[in-house]
Amino acid sequence: MACIVIKRLLGYELCILEKEGTLFYSDPIVVIRKEGFTEIYNLQKHAHETGDMISKKIARQIIYEFIEDNQDIFYQ
């Protein structure tokens, strides 16, 4: 299952999963990743879903706000 990078922000890659072969998530999600780190953000719940969580509050806020303000680019 491929992760398609939509945006790089603060050292993180914001990705969506390739639709083909994505069986375990029916909700739209954004994968936030960098080396040794993976977080899944649920676009319908507008919140962290599972995995790691960005530890620095300000970085987490900036990334979450970017996702919320630009949701349309994550729906493909």
Secondary structure, DSSP 8 states (H G I E B T S, - for coil): --EEEEEEETTEEEEEE-STT--S--S-EEEEEETTEEEEEETTTTEEEEE---SSHHHHHHHHHHHHHTGGGG--
